[in-house]
């Protein structure tokens, strides 16, 4: 029974990595960023058009959950999806991220974010 759980768990993890990788590529970002801790959050912030300093908010309990919801809502919006889809990305990510990454949704946001202009 334990081996079956591990196999299913690994399958879900691999599917999630592939889904986020594909979503990043659709948005013009490097797919490999999906597997790099912290950098993947920065890329999500860029895709959602949020400032990079929001990464600090992930260190604050409760605020991190709210920020995650806001980022997922913005990412869904940038791909032409509804707010309900963004909520689904938070609470059922193993269903909604593959739909976004492997589905027909196309990235409709700008290729650069406001944080990129501040650095230049």
Number of C-alpha atoms within 10 A of each C-alpha: 5 6 8 9 10 11 11 11 12 12 12 14 13 11 16 20 20 20 25 24 22 23 29 22 17 19 24 14 18 15 20 15 20 24 13 9 9 13 13 19 19 18 20 25 25 23 27 23 20 20 15 17 11 15 17 10 15 17 10 11 9 11 13 16 14 12 17 20 18 19 24 23 22 23 29 26 18 20 21 15 16 14 16 11 21 23 18 19 24 19 12 12 16 17 15 21 27 20 16 23 22 15 13 9 16 15 21 13 17 14 12 12 17 13 15 11 8 8 6 5
